[in-house]
Amino acid sequence: MKYKITLKGKTYEVEVERGEAMVLDEYEAKAPVPPVAAAPVAVAAPAAAAAPAAAPAAVAAVAAGTSVDAPLPGNIFAIKVKEGDAVKAGDVLIVIEAMKMENEVCAPSDGTVKQIAVTKGQMVATGDTLVVI
């Protein structure tokens, strides 16, 4: 199989056969060419100024305490605790579904759940606050 690999501005053409790799060619990588925009079409001027864009929904304030963050992006599959619950280190707090796998997020330390910052079905990114202990 032949592969093209770009690394630090250089492109390498590599052939892999029976577990052995051999570099066939090496050359400077070219920057991708941005697509050319079509000529603008004449548009009638708006009668009134456009209304300003709506502000994004305010992010809920996070309570003080130990923040338990999402270790990976995914969907909140289950919330195993409620606010006010006492938890011990290692207890499952949240289950995140990512790539059809359920990943448990556990408490890093003993404490009481002060805030749950997500809802079931919500999409989260790596580093988003899930729970505050």
All heavy atoms as an XYZ file, in Angstrom:
933
protein
N       0.844     -1.169      0.000
C       0.000      0.000      0.000
C       0.891      1.234      0.000
O       1.890      1.268      0.687
C      -0.891      0.037      1.242
C      -1.807     -1.140      1.462
S      -3.392     -1.163      0.621
C      -3.989      0.460      0.632
N       0.471      2.246     -0.736
C       1.206      3.503     -0.773
C       0.414      4.555     -0.017
O      -0.798      4.625     -0.117
C       1.428      3.957     -2.212
C       2.399      3.085     -2.973
C       2.658      3.630     -4.344
C       3.604      2.716     -5.106
N       3.895      3.220     -6.444
N       1.133      5.372      0.743
C       0.529      6.425      1.533
C       1.298      7.714      1.313
O       2.503      7.691      1.087
C       0.587      6.082      3.029
C      -0.136      4.821      3.396
C       0.546      3.614      3.497
C      -1.497      4.830      3.647
C      -0.110      2.445      3.838
C      -2.164      3.669      3.990
C      -1.468      2.475      4.093
O      -2.122      1.336      4.430
N       0.566      8.844      1.429
C       1.211     10.156      1.443
C       1.006     10.726      2.829
O      -0.108     10.828      3.312
C       0.586     11.083      0.395
C       1.013     10.748     -1.009
C       0.555     11.798     -1.986
C       1.019     11.431     -3.385
N       0.629     12.430     -4.365
N       2.108     11.107      3.466
C       2.078     11.612      4.823
C       2.725     12.982      4.832
O       3.828     13.153      4.312
C       2.850     10.665      5.768
C       2.244      9.268      5.706
C       2.859     11.202      7.185
C       3.091      8.212      6.344
N       2.040     13.972      5.433
C       2.594     15.312      5.549
C       2.994     15.539      6.992
O       2.193     15.350      7.900
C       1.579     16.377      5.108
O       1.185     16.087      3.767
C       2.179     17.771      5.175
N       4.253     15.938      7.194
C       4.790     16.132      8.522
C       5.729     17.318      8.509
O       6.713     17.329      7.752
C       5.526     14.856      8.964
C       6.141     14.838     10.335
C       5.066     14.952     11.402
C       6.929     13.562     10.535
N       5.437     18.324      9.313
C       6.267     19.523      9.436
C       6.585     20.146      8.079
O       7.726     20.467      7.775
C       7.554     19.213     10.200
C       7.309     18.823     11.635
C       8.603     18.638     12.387
C       8.320     18.278     13.814
N       9.522     18.098     14.604
N       5.558     20.295      7.255
C       5.726     20.985      5.986
C       6.337     20.163      4.870
O       6.592     20.665      3.790
N       6.614     18.897      5.106
C       7.151     18.027      4.062
C       6.185     16.877      3.844
O       5.596     16.362      4.782
C       8.521     17.473      4.442
C       9.599     18.526      4.461
C      10.956     17.893      4.538
C      11.992     19.004      4.469
N      13.250     18.534      3.980
N       6.033     16.477      2.597
C       5.181     15.351      2.267
C       6.062     14.180      1.888
O       7.008     14.325      1.113
C       4.231     15.707      1.109
O       3.411     16.805      1.530
C       3.335     14.540      0.748
N       5.760     13.034      2.457
C       6.511     11.824      2.194
C       5.568     10.816      1.534
O       4.443     10.635      1.966
C       7.042     11.209      3.493
C       7.935     12.136      4.270
C       7.428     13.001      5.234
C       9.306     12.151      4.037
C       8.250     13.840      5.946
C      10.142     12.996      4.754
C       9.608     13.840      5.707
O      10.426     14.677      6.416
N       6.060     10.172      0.480
C       5.319      9.087     -0.130
C       5.957      7.804      0.376
O       7.158      7.571      0.192
C       5.404      9.172     -1.656
C       4.454      8.233     -2.343
C       4.405      8.479     -3.842
O       4.480      9.643     -4.260
O       4.302      7.483     -4.565
N       5.162      6.994      1.080
C       5.669      5.815      1.758
C       4.945      4.581      1.233
O       3.740      4.594      1.046
C       5.448      5.931      3.286
C       5.971      4.700      4.012
C       6.090      7.186      3.824
N       5.699      3.507      1.018
C       5.096      2.242      0.625
C       5.316      1.253      1.764
O       6.416      1.105      2.279
C       5.743      1.701     -0.653
C       5.109      0.418     -1.136
C       5.656     -0.050     -2.474
O       6.719      0.444     -2.901
O       5.017     -0.901     -3.087
N       4.223      0.587      2.177
C       4.293     -0.392      3.245
C       3.920     -1.743      2.656
O       2.870     -1.902      2.048
C       3.327     -0.035      4.401
C       3.386     -1.092      5.489
C       3.642      1.341      4.964
N       4.826     -2.706      2.846
C       4.592     -4.045      2.309
C       5.153     -5.063      3.282
O       6.327     -4.977      3.667
C       5.256     -4.180      0.939
C       4.873     -5.455      0.209
C       5.429     -5.456     -1.209
O       5.212     -4.466     -1.930
O       6.085     -6.440     -1.560
N       4.319     -5.986      3.704
C       4.712     -7.060      4.624
C       5.382     -6.526      5.888
O       6.418     -7.029      6.321
C       5.622     -8.065      3.932
C       4.933     -8.819      2.835
C       5.812     -9.936      2.301
N       5.379    -10.277      0.964
C       6.114    -10.124     -0.118
N       7.335     -9.684     -0.038
N       5.630    -10.448     -1.294
N       4.815     -5.461      6.454
C       5.338     -4.912      7.694
C       6.572     -4.049      7.546
O       7.129     -3.582      8.522
N       7.055     -3.812      6.335
C       8.222     -2.972      6.116
C       7.794     -1.713      5.388
O       6.999     -1.750      4.449
C       9.265     -3.716      5.293
C       9.866     -4.902      6.018
C      10.958     -5.575      5.223
O      11.557     -4.919      4.342
O      11.197     -6.760      5.479
N       8.335     -0.582      5.809
C       8.014      0.701      5.180
C       9.236      1.220      4.444
O      10.367      1.090      4.908
C       7.584      1.706      6.234
N       8.988      1.805      3.265
C      10.076      2.356      2.473
C       9.615      3.716      1.936
O       8.533      3.831      1.366
C      10.395      1.425      1.299
C      11.576      1.903      0.483
S      12.130      0.701     -0.741
C      10.677      0.429     -1.697
N      10.441      4.758      2.148
C      10.126      6.087      1.650
C      10.450      6.124      0.161
O      11.581      5.864     -0.242
C      10.915      7.180      2.407
C      10.644      8.548      1.810
C      10.570      7.157      3.884
N       9.454      6.437     -0.660
C       9.639      6.481     -2.101
C      10.009      7.878     -2.591
O      10.780      8.024     -3.524
C       8.352      6.024     -2.817
C       7.884      4.605     -2.501
C       6.570      4.348     -3.203
C       8.927      3.590     -2.905
N       9.420      8.908     -1.943
C       9.636     10.270     -2.412
C       9.420     11.227     -1.255
O       8.678     10.940     -0.321
C       8.655     10.592     -3.555
C       9.068     11.818     -4.356
O      10.178     12.342     -4.143
O       8.268     12.246     -5.208
N      10.085     12.382     -1.311
C       9.950     13.416     -0.296
C       9.932     14.757     -1.010
O      10.749     15.016     -1.890
C      11.148     13.348      0.660
C      11.185     14.457      1.670
C      12.457     14.406      2.521
O      13.078     13.334      2.645
O      12.818     15.470      3.028
N       8.971     15.625     -0.633
C       8.901     16.933     -1.257
C       8.200     17.911     -0.325
O       7.554     17.511      0.632
C       8.199     16.876     -2.623
C       6.916     16.074     -2.652
C       5.696     16.680     -2.432
C       6.936     14.702     -2.901
C       4.520     15.945     -2.453
C       5.772     13.962     -2.928
C       4.565     14.591     -2.707
O       3.413     13.858     -2.728
N       8.372     19.211     -0.608
C       7.750     20.258      0.202
C       6.244     20.199      0.035
O       5.734     20.033     -1.071
C       8.242     21.647     -0.222
C       9.701     21.922      0.085
C       9.989     21.968      1.570
O       9.198     22.558      2.330
O      11.026     21.400      1.965
N       5.533     20.324      1.143
C       4.067     20.309      1.090
C       3.581     21.641      0.546
O       4.148     22.693      0.826
C       3.499     20.073      2.477
N       2.558     21.583     -0.256
C       1.945     22.800     -0.785
C       0.790     23.188      0.108
O       0.049     22.332      0.588
C       1.424     22.563     -2.202
C       2.500     22.318     -3.217
C       1.900     22.157     -4.588
C       2.968     21.867     -5.623
N       2.393     21.667     -6.952
N       0.639     24.488      0.334
C      -0.492     24.973      1.114
C      -1.763     24.754      0.310
O      -1.767     24.915     -0.905
C      -0.317     26.461      1.430
N      -2.860     24.361      0.978
C      -4.104     24.156      0.249
C      -4.575     25.470     -0.377
O      -4.444     26.538      0.211
C      -5.092     23.674      1.308
C      -4.479     24.001      2.618
C      -3.005     24.124      2.395
N      -5.076     25.384     -1.579
C      -5.557     26.565     -2.296
C      -6.995     26.822     -1.887
O      -7.837     25.931     -2.004
C      -5.465     26.334     -3.828
C      -6.000     27.535     -4.574
C      -4.041     26.023     -4.220
N      -7.296     28.044     -1.386
C      -8.672     28.328     -0.985
C      -9.574     28.346     -2.218
O      -9.149     28.752     -3.301
C      -8.597     29.700     -0.322
C      -7.345     30.313     -0.839
C      -6.414     29.179     -1.162
N     -10.826     27.902     -2.065
C     -11.734     27.913     -3.207
C     -12.010     29.341     -3.657
O     -12.061     30.261     -2.847
C     -13.000     27.241     -2.673
C     -12.913     27.365     -1.193
C     -11.453     27.417     -0.858
N     -12.161     29.511     -4.964
C     -12.422     30.832     -5.521
C     -13.901     31.137     -5.373
O     -14.745     30.336     -5.768
C     -12.004     30.874     -7.010
C     -12.327     32.225     -7.614
C     -10.537     30.546     -7.149
N     -14.207     32.285     -4.789
C     -15.606     32.673     -4.593
C     -16.184     33.151     -5.915
O     -15.513     33.785     -6.721
C     -15.696     33.779     -3.552
N     -17.441     32.850     -6.126
C     -18.133     33.292     -7.332
C     -18.350     34.801     -7.244
O     -18.367     35.387     -6.164
C     -19.465     32.578     -7.450
N     -18.497     35.431     -8.397
C     -18.733     36.876     -8.414
C     -20.023     37.175     -7.665
O     -21.015     36.463     -7.801
C     -18.841     37.363     -9.860
N     -20.021     38.235     -6.842
C     -21.221     38.541     -6.068
C     -22.385     38.946     -6.990
O     -22.194     39.573     -8.014
C     -20.792     39.704     -5.171
C     -19.569     40.266     -5.808
C     -18.938     39.156     -6.592
N     -23.553     38.539     -6.586
C     -24.766     38.872     -7.327
C     -25.334     40.137     -6.714
O     -25.335     40.302     -5.498
C     -25.788     37.715     -7.227
C     -27.070     38.069     -7.928
C     -25.176     36.448     -7.779
N     -25.808     41.042     -7.536
C     -26.375     42.288     -7.030
C     -27.584     41.976     -6.154
O     -28.464     41.217     -6.526
C     -26.789     43.178     -8.194
N     -27.592     42.564     -4.955
C     -28.675     42.343     -4.012
C     -29.278     43.700     -3.682
O     -28.568     44.668     -3.475
C     -28.129     41.670     -2.722
C     -29.229     41.487     -1.704
C     -27.470     40.347     -3.052
N     -30.591     43.742     -3.614
C     -31.263     44.993     -3.263
C     -30.918     45.357     -1.828
O     -30.816     44.493     -0.966
C     -32.773     44.826     -3.409
N     -30.723     46.641     -1.581
C     -30.388     47.102     -0.240
C     -31.586     46.892      0.678
O     -32.721     47.107      0.275
C     -30.012     48.575     -0.271
N     -31.351     46.476      1.915
C     -32.469     46.274      2.833
C     -33.130     47.596      3.168
O     -32.484     48.633      3.249
C     -31.826     45.643      4.061
C     -30.375     45.987      3.969
C     -30.075     46.157      2.517
N     -34.437     47.571      3.353
C     -35.198     48.782      3.637
C     -34.829     49.330      5.011
O     -34.751     50.532      5.195
C     -36.691     48.493      3.573
N     -34.628     48.456      5.977
C     -34.266     48.888      7.323
C     -33.008     48.140      7.745
O     -32.678     47.105      7.206
C     -35.404     48.573      8.298
N     -32.334     48.707      8.703
C     -31.122     48.048      9.198
C     -31.498     46.710      9.812
O     -32.530     46.570     10.456
C     -30.434     48.932     10.239
N     -30.654     45.726      9.594
C     -30.932     44.401     10.141
C     -30.824     44.444     11.656
O     -30.004     45.156     12.221
C     -29.936     43.396      9.576
N     -31.664     43.670     12.309
C     -31.638     43.615     13.765
C     -30.344     42.933     14.190
O     -29.876     42.017     13.523
C     -32.837     42.832     14.283
N     -29.746     43.373     15.294
C     -28.516     42.725     15.742
C     -28.783     41.257     16.060
O     -29.875     40.880     16.464
C     -28.121     43.508     17.000
C     -29.351     44.233     17.431
C     -30.190     44.420     16.201
N     -27.751     40.439     15.868
C     -27.888     39.011     16.125
C     -28.173     38.786     17.599
O     -27.681     39.504     18.462
C     -26.608     38.285     15.731
N     -28.987     37.799     17.876
C     -29.329     37.489     19.260
C     -28.080     37.023     19.998
O     -27.254     36.305     19.451
C     -30.395     36.401     19.313
N     -27.937     37.426     21.244
C     -26.788     37.025     22.042
C     -26.914     35.545     22.360
O     -28.011     35.039     22.543
C     -26.743     37.844     23.338
N     -25.789     34.833     22.402
C     -25.874     33.415     22.739
C     -26.428     33.228     24.140
O     -26.273     34.092     24.994
C     -24.426     32.926     22.639
C     -23.581     34.143     22.651
C     -24.442     35.279     22.181
N     -27.066     32.106     24.375
C     -27.649     31.833     25.684
C     -26.549     31.891     26.739
O     -25.449     31.414     26.524
C     -28.308     30.465     25.691
N     -26.882     32.465     27.861
C     -25.899     32.597     28.932
C     -25.535     31.222     29.470
O     -26.383     30.362     29.643
C     -26.464     33.464     30.047
N     -24.254     31.035     29.690
C     -23.788     29.770     30.246
C     -24.055     29.810     31.744
O     -23.798     30.809     32.401
C     -22.275     29.589     29.966
C     -21.745     28.346     30.643
C     -22.031     29.565     28.483
N     -24.590     28.730     32.275
C     -24.905     28.686     33.698
C     -23.631     28.896     34.510
O     -22.585     28.365     34.181
C     -25.529     27.342     34.052
N     -23.744     29.686     35.566
C     -22.592     29.934     36.426
C     -22.219     28.644     37.126
O     -23.075     27.864     37.524
C     -22.931     31.017     37.441
N     -20.938     28.415     37.262
C     -20.449     27.195     37.894
C     -20.166     27.494     39.360
O     -19.511     28.477     39.691
C     -19.177     26.683     37.178
C     -18.619     25.461     37.879
C     -19.492     26.379     35.730
N     -20.679     26.646     40.243
C     -20.482     26.816     41.675
C     -19.017     26.606     42.034
O     -18.271     25.968     41.305
C     -21.358     25.817     42.437
N     -18.620     27.137     43.196
C     -17.255     26.957     43.675
C     -17.082     25.530     44.169
O     -18.011     24.947     44.715
C     -16.961     27.939     44.801
N     -15.935     24.963     43.953
C     -15.663     23.593     44.387
C     -14.786     22.886     43.378
O     -14.201     23.506     42.496
N     -14.722     21.571     43.480
C     -13.934     20.770     42.556
C     -14.763     20.509     41.307
O     -15.811     19.877     41.370
C     -13.536     19.428     43.204
O     -12.813     19.695     44.397
C     -12.688     18.601     42.259
N     -14.277     20.992     40.189
C     -14.973     20.818     38.917
C     -14.574     19.485     38.294
O     -13.400     19.174     38.196
C     -14.595     21.976     37.978
O     -15.143     21.775     36.711
N     -15.572     18.698     37.895
C     -15.321     17.439     37.200
C     -15.637     17.705     35.734
O     -16.778     17.999     35.383
C     -16.190     16.286     37.752
C     -15.904     14.998     36.998
C     -15.960     16.116     39.247
N     -14.602     17.645     34.890
C     -14.742     18.019     33.484
C     -14.855     16.796     32.584
O     -14.417     15.700     32.930
C     -13.537     18.865     33.050
C     -13.426     20.154     33.854
O     -14.450     20.652     34.343
O     -12.296     20.656     33.989
N     -15.420     17.027     31.390
C     -15.574     15.956     30.406
C     -14.198     15.552     29.879
O     -13.453     16.403     29.399
C     -16.462     16.413     29.258
N     -13.863     14.262     29.948
C     -12.570     13.816     29.449
C     -12.541     13.639     27.931
O     -11.478     13.493     27.350
C     -12.369     12.466     30.150
C     -13.753     11.973     30.381
C     -14.591     13.200     30.616
N     -13.725     13.638     27.302
C     -13.829     13.452     25.862
C     -15.140     14.058     25.382
O     -16.052     14.266     26.171
C     -13.777     11.956     25.498
C     -14.987     11.101     25.846
C     -14.898      9.787     25.083
C     -15.078     10.811     27.309
N     -15.230     14.382     24.097
C     -16.492     14.917     23.583
C     -17.502     13.783     23.425
O     -17.127     12.636     23.151
C     -16.096     15.499     22.229
C     -14.886     14.737     21.823
C     -14.179     14.364     23.089
N     -18.767     14.106     23.613
C     -19.801     13.091     23.452
C     -21.153     13.593     23.890
O     -21.382     14.790     24.039
N     -22.050     12.656     24.128
C     -23.430     12.919     24.485
C     -23.647     12.457     25.924
O     -23.231     11.347     26.275
C     -24.307     12.103     23.533
C     -25.624     12.716     23.256
O     -25.906     13.821     23.658
N     -26.454     11.982     22.540
N     -24.313     13.248     26.756
C     -24.595     12.821     28.124
C     -25.637     11.707     28.048
O     -26.775     11.942     27.672
C     -25.098     13.982     29.009
C     -24.052     15.098     29.066
C     -25.445     13.476     30.400
C     -22.727     14.698     29.660
N     -25.222     10.493     28.384
C     -26.078      9.315     28.284
C     -26.881      9.121     29.572
O     -28.055      8.767     29.529
C     -25.215      8.087     27.995
C     -25.993      6.829     27.798
C     -26.684      6.607     26.620
C     -26.031      5.859     28.785
C     -27.410      5.448     26.431
C     -26.746      4.689     28.600
C     -27.441      4.488     27.419
N     -26.246      9.340     30.724
C     -26.931      9.167     32.005
C     -26.264     10.030     33.067
O     -25.060     10.260     33.035
C     -26.884      7.708     32.441
N     -27.074     10.516     34.002
C     -26.580     11.257     35.161
C     -26.912     10.392     36.368
O     -28.078     10.136     36.658
C     -27.236     12.650     35.259
C     -26.926     13.452     33.993
C     -26.768     13.380     36.516
C     -27.651     14.774     33.885
N     -25.898      9.907     37.054
C     -26.072      8.922     38.122
C     -26.221      9.534     39.515
O     -26.439      8.795     40.472
C     -24.875      7.957     38.135
C     -24.690      7.188     36.834
C     -25.752      6.140     36.692
C     -25.458      5.253     35.493
N     -26.411      4.172     35.365
N     -26.084     10.866     39.645
C     -26.185     11.516     40.950
C     -27.151     12.690     40.870
O     -27.540     13.121     39.785
C     -24.798     12.016     41.429
C     -23.870     10.859     41.719
C     -24.178     12.959     40.423
N     -27.522     13.203     42.062
C     -28.354     14.403     42.151
C     -27.601     15.429     42.984
O     -26.697     15.078     43.742
C     -29.684     14.103     42.850
C     -30.495     12.970     42.282
C     -31.835     12.838     42.989
C     -31.779     12.405     44.417
N     -31.440     11.049     44.745
N     -27.989     16.690     42.856
C     -27.380     17.718     43.696
C     -27.676     17.381     45.151
O     -28.785     16.991     45.500
C     -27.910     19.103     43.323
C     -27.387     19.576     41.990
C     -27.833     20.986     41.637
O     -28.384     21.702     42.491
O     -27.618     21.369     40.470
N     -26.655     17.492     45.994
C     -26.791     17.181     47.411
C     -26.359     15.770     47.775
O     -26.212     15.454     48.952
N     -26.154     14.895     46.790
C     -25.708     13.523     47.061
C     -24.270     13.529     47.575
O     -23.425     14.279     47.082
C     -25.753     12.661     45.797
C     -27.150     12.225     45.406
O     -28.104     12.548     46.138
O     -27.285     11.571     44.351
N     -24.003     12.659     48.556
C     -22.635     12.464     49.033
C     -21.993     11.411     48.124
O     -22.615     10.400     47.813
C     -22.634     11.989     50.476
N     -20.771     11.698     47.660
C     -20.065     10.767     46.787
C     -18.685     10.469     47.353
O     -18.118     11.264     48.084
C     -19.933     11.314     45.340
C     -21.281     11.422     44.680
C     -19.214     12.643     45.311
N     -18.185      9.315     47.012
C     -16.824      8.918     47.399
C     -15.971      8.875     46.139
O     -16.489      8.732     45.030
C     -16.847      7.543     48.056
C     -17.659      7.496     49.334
C     -17.015      6.566     50.316
C     -17.736      6.566     51.638
N     -17.377      7.666     52.483
N     -14.672      9.009     46.291
C     -13.754      8.954     45.154
C     -13.995      7.652     44.391
O     -14.075      6.591     44.991
C     -12.312      9.036     45.629
N     -14.173      7.746     43.072
C     -14.387      6.578     42.242
C     -15.848      6.289     41.927
O     -16.143      5.465     41.073
N     -16.785      6.954     42.632
C     -18.206      6.761     42.328
C     -18.514      7.315     40.938
O     -18.001      8.369     40.554
C     -19.100      7.482     43.347
C     -19.133      6.790     44.709
O     -18.568      5.689     44.827
O     -19.724      7.377     45.640
N     -19.377      6.621     40.195
C     -19.760      7.074     38.854
C     -20.721      8.259     38.983
O     -21.732      8.177     39.681
C     -20.422      5.934     38.047
C     -20.891      6.446     36.693
C     -19.460      4.774     37.875
N     -20.384      9.362     38.318
C     -21.215     10.561     38.341
C     -22.048     10.682     37.063
O     -23.249     10.915     37.103
C     -20.339     11.815     38.483
C     -19.386     11.874     39.675
C     -18.482     13.081     39.562
C     -20.181     11.906     40.967
N     -21.375     10.545     35.924
C     -21.975     10.777     34.606
C     -21.522      9.666     33.670
O     -20.405      9.168     33.784
C     -21.486     12.133     34.014
C     -21.806     13.312     34.941
C     -22.010     12.361     32.614
C     -23.198     13.828     34.871
N     -22.382      9.313     32.716
C     -21.995      8.386     31.653
C     -22.086      9.166     30.347
O     -23.131      9.741     30.031
C     -22.909      7.139     31.604
C     -22.497      6.231     30.458
C     -22.867      6.394     32.922
N     -20.965      9.212     29.605
C     -20.908      9.909     28.323
C     -20.855      8.873     27.214
O     -20.043      7.946     27.266
C     -19.666     10.826     28.228
C     -19.725     11.917     29.293
C     -19.554     11.437     26.828
C     -18.502     12.798     29.327
N     -21.730      9.031     26.215
C     -21.723      8.137     25.060
C     -20.908      8.815     23.968
O     -21.166      9.953     23.597
C     -23.159      7.877     24.580
C     -23.256      6.872     23.453
C     -23.151      7.474     22.072
O     -23.593      8.610     21.877
O     -22.622      6.797     21.176
N     -19.882      8.106     23.500
C     -19.042      8.617     22.423
C     -18.704      7.455     21.510
O     -18.216      6.423     21.972
C     -17.763      9.246     22.984
N     -19.005      7.595     20.238
C     -18.729      6.564     19.245
C     -19.341      5.223     19.653
O     -18.698      4.174     19.596
C     -17.226      6.444     19.006
C     -16.643      7.704     18.414
S     -14.875      7.639     18.155
C     -14.754      6.285     17.014
N     -20.580      5.268     20.120
C     -21.359      4.078     20.497
C     -20.766      3.322     21.682
O     -21.050      2.157     21.889
C     -21.553      3.163     19.302
C     -22.172      3.858     18.113
C     -23.083      2.950     17.378
C     -23.569      3.596     16.111
N     -24.667      4.445     16.216
N     -19.946      4.013     22.472
C     -19.393      3.413     23.691
C     -19.785      4.279     24.876
O     -19.797      5.501     24.782
C     -17.866      3.304     23.609
C     -17.420      2.332     22.545
S     -15.717      1.844     22.676
C     -15.611      1.173     24.285
N     -20.114      3.633     25.991
C     -20.470      4.356     27.203
C     -19.224      4.509     28.069
O     -18.578      3.524     28.414
C     -21.563      3.602     27.957
C     -22.864      3.541     27.173
C     -23.930      2.713     27.857
O     -23.789      2.393     29.061
O     -24.909      2.374     27.176
N     -18.896      5.753     28.417
C     -17.707      6.062     29.200
C     -18.138      6.659     30.529
O     -18.842      7.671     30.553
C     -16.828      7.071     28.445
C     -16.404      6.533     27.102
O     -15.476      5.768     27.007
N     -17.118      6.913     26.038
N     -17.708      6.052     31.633
C     -18.081      6.524     32.954
C     -17.125      7.617     33.414
O     -15.908      7.491     33.274
C     -18.060      5.367     33.950
C     -19.094      4.301     33.639
C     -19.034      3.125     34.589
O     -17.980      2.889     35.227
O     -20.055      2.430     34.697
N     -17.701      8.691     33.971
C     -16.907      9.765     34.562
C     -17.098      9.632     36.062
O     -18.215      9.708     36.569
C     -17.375     11.154     34.069
C     -16.554     12.245     34.721
C     -17.278     11.234     32.553
N     -15.998      9.417     36.786
C     -16.057      9.138     38.219
C     -15.612     10.338     39.046
O     -14.892     11.213     38.564
C     -15.169      7.937     38.541
S     -15.678      6.447     37.679
N     -16.033     10.340     40.311
C     -15.659     11.402     41.244
C     -14.164     11.303     41.544
O     -13.668     10.218     41.847
C     -16.461     11.269     42.521
N     -13.434     12.426     41.460
C     -12.000     12.404     41.747
C     -11.695     12.360     43.249
O     -10.594     11.993     43.649
C     -11.488     13.697     41.122
C     -12.667     14.616     41.169
C     -13.870     13.735     40.988
N     -12.689     12.770     44.072
C     -12.474     12.805     45.515
C     -13.817     12.672     46.232
O     -14.871     12.764     45.613
C     -11.801     14.130     45.910
O     -12.630     15.210     45.525
N     -13.758     12.469     47.542
C     -14.982     12.429     48.345
C     -15.577     13.828     48.418
O     -14.850     14.824     48.354
C     -14.666     11.950     49.765
C     -14.160     10.516     49.804
O     -14.176      9.849     48.749
O     -13.754     10.063     50.888
N     -16.892     13.905     48.584
C     -17.532     15.206     48.734
C     -19.024     15.129     48.520
O     -19.616     14.042     48.475
N     -19.631     16.291     48.374
C     -21.069     16.413     48.130
C     -21.266     17.098     46.787
O     -20.584     18.080     46.480
C     -21.729     17.251     49.241
O     -21.454     16.633     50.492
C     -23.230     17.343     49.042
N     -22.194     16.593     46.003
C     -22.471     17.187     44.690
C     -23.124     18.547     44.917
O     -24.220     18.634     45.459
C     -23.385     16.267     43.843
C     -23.729     16.938     42.527
C     -22.735     14.921     43.615
N     -22.426     19.611     44.513
C     -22.941     20.971     44.676
C     -23.768     21.400     43.470
O     -24.738     22.135     43.612
C     -21.779     21.957     44.868
C     -21.008     21.749     46.141
C     -19.900     22.760     46.270
C     -19.091     22.514     47.526
N     -17.977     23.447     47.637
N     -23.345     20.944     42.277
C     -24.031     21.382     41.062
C     -23.841     20.353     39.967
O     -22.772     19.761     39.834
C     -23.463     22.729     40.592
C     -24.101     23.253     39.336
C     -23.460     24.549     38.856
O     -22.397     24.939     39.328
N     -24.109     25.210     37.939
N     -24.895     20.148     39.186
C     -24.811     19.350     37.972
C     -24.999     20.338     36.834
O     -26.039     20.981     36.719
C     -25.884     18.240     37.941
C     -25.647     17.293     39.117
C     -25.839     17.502     36.613
C     -26.704     16.240     39.288
N     -23.965     20.488     35.993
C     -23.942     21.533     34.969
C     -24.435     21.063     33.602
O     -24.394     21.829     32.649
C     -22.530     22.103     34.852
N     -24.882     19.800     33.487
C     -25.331     19.265     32.202
C     -26.686     18.587     32.359
O     -27.140     18.346     33.477
C     -24.310     18.254     31.628
C     -23.009     18.931     31.259
C     -24.071     17.108     32.594
N     -27.303     18.287     31.226
C     -28.568     17.564     31.232
C     -28.437     16.331     30.347
O     -27.581     16.285     29.455
C     -29.718     18.442     30.698
O     -29.391     18.871     29.380
C     -29.963     19.639     31.591
N     -29.283     15.359     30.580
C     -29.256     14.133     29.788
C     -29.530     14.488     28.326
O     -30.414     15.280     28.013
C     -30.305     13.147     30.295
C     -30.259     11.816     29.607
C     -31.236     10.838     30.216
C     -31.168      9.522     29.452
N     -32.101      8.543     29.984
N     -28.728     13.923     27.417
C     -28.885     14.177     25.989
C     -28.057     15.345     25.476
O     -27.943     15.544     24.279
N     -27.469     16.132     26.359
C     -26.674     17.303     25.967
C     -25.345     16.864     25.371
O     -24.722     15.922     25.831
C     -26.433     18.178     27.195
C     -25.595     19.408     26.927
C     -25.403     20.242     28.190
O     -26.131     20.111     29.161
N     -24.405     21.098     28.166
N     -24.903     17.559     24.333
C     -23.577     17.325     23.749
C     -22.561     18.124     24.556
O     -22.812     19.273     24.900
C     -23.531     17.793     22.291
C     -24.388     16.979     21.352
S     -23.829     15.297     21.131
C     -22.242     15.551     20.390
N     -21.418     17.509     24.845
C     -20.343     18.189     25.572
C     -19.042     18.045     24.807
O     -18.864     17.115     24.028
C     -20.170     17.635     27.008
C     -21.382     17.935     27.861
C     -19.876     16.153     27.006
N     -18.157     18.980     25.033
C     -16.820     18.955     24.428
C     -15.818     18.620     25.528
O     -16.113     18.742     26.717
C     -16.493     20.321     23.821
N     -14.646     18.220     25.125
C     -13.583     17.925     26.082
C     -13.329     19.171     26.937
O     -13.189     20.266     26.429
C     -12.287     17.546     25.357
O     -12.563     16.421     24.513
C     -11.176     17.186     26.334
N     -13.323     19.002     28.256
C     -13.040     20.106     29.166
C     -14.280     20.817     29.680
O     -14.183     21.642     30.587
N     -15.471     20.517     29.143
C     -16.695     21.142     29.660
C     -16.945     20.654     31.084
O     -16.743     19.484     31.400
C     -17.906     20.788     28.794
C     -17.926     21.519     27.464
O     -17.049     22.376     27.224
O     -18.819     21.218     26.641
N     -17.414     21.556     31.947
C     -17.722     21.180     33.318
C     -18.996     20.348     33.347
O     -20.013     20.740     32.775
C     -17.893     22.436     34.199
O     -16.658     23.147     34.203
C     -18.253     22.057     35.631
N     -18.926     19.200     33.992
C     -20.079     18.304     34.109
C     -20.737     18.441     35.478
O     -21.942     18.622     35.589
C     -19.651     16.857     33.907
C     -18.936     16.527     32.593
C     -18.445     15.095     32.602
C     -19.838     16.784     31.412
N     -19.911     18.324     36.514
C     -20.395     18.317     37.907
C     -19.404     19.105     38.751
O     -18.212     19.126     38.468
C     -20.477     16.855     38.434
C     -20.885     16.811     39.889
C     -21.430     16.029     37.595
N     -19.930     19.745     39.804
C     -19.067     20.415     40.789
C     -19.297     19.725     42.117
O     -20.436     19.550     42.564
C     -19.388     21.923     40.896
C     -18.528     22.563     41.962
C     -19.176     22.605     39.564
N     -18.181     19.302     42.736
C     -18.246     18.615     44.036
C     -17.751     19.561     45.110
O     -16.748     20.215     44.961
C     -17.395     17.319     44.026
C     -17.935     16.376     42.975
C     -17.366     16.682     45.392
C     -17.147     15.109     42.812
